[in-house]
């Protein structure tokens, strides 16, 4: 009798232009693509990974959902069956952080509360001494939304990208594995 592998659907959400697709290319292909086409509706990718102290392999089906408002009606169908959500904002654009509340509402109204991670992307574009979004605000928000962690990432350099999926997968595994 073989070891049953785990399968989790994850949705990556956030405003248009926060770097959701670029993060995925960095995670899956270990490369930075500077001129990624805007996602129309959705794209999905599959990744297999191993988590320490878990015998089986984990399969992630990662859905990259378009961030523009006019795709809101399409996105809701893609949330169905998601076991984890990555809420992504752009560290260099405060409004993308401020819009997270509406993303959380959209997801929770569709699938309820599932494991989640908060991701501040484009770390390479900010000066640490002149942040428009203080790190403490991000950590406070992580607590407020009950995210498993807060990660600051750079899809360009790859900083923190692995942690998004590793931490979210560990959290989903805790919640959904027997």
HELIX and SHEET records of a PDB file:
HELIX    1   1 UNK A   20  UNK A   29  1                                  10    
HELIX    2   2 UNK A   69  UNK A   71  5                                   3    
HELIX    3   3 UNK A   72  UNK A   79  1                                   8    
HELIX    4   4 UNK A   94  UNK A   98  1                                   5    
HELIX    5   5 UNK A  100  UNK A  111  1                                  12    
HELIX    6   6 UNK A  123  UNK A  125  5                                   3    
HELIX    7   7 UNK A  128  UNK A  130  5                                   3    
HELIX    8   8 UNK A  135  UNK A  144  1                                  10    
HELIX    9   9 UNK A  161  UNK A  176  1                                  16    
SHEET    1   A 6 UNK A  42  UNK A  49  0                                        
SHEET    2   A 6 UNK A  58  UNK A  65 -1                                        
SHEET    3   A 6 UNK A   6  UNK A  13  1                                        
SHEET    4   A 6 UNK A  84  UNK A  90  1                                        
SHEET    5   A 6 UNK A 115  UNK A 121  1                                        
SHEET    6   A 6 UNK A 150  UNK A 152  1                                        
END                                                                             
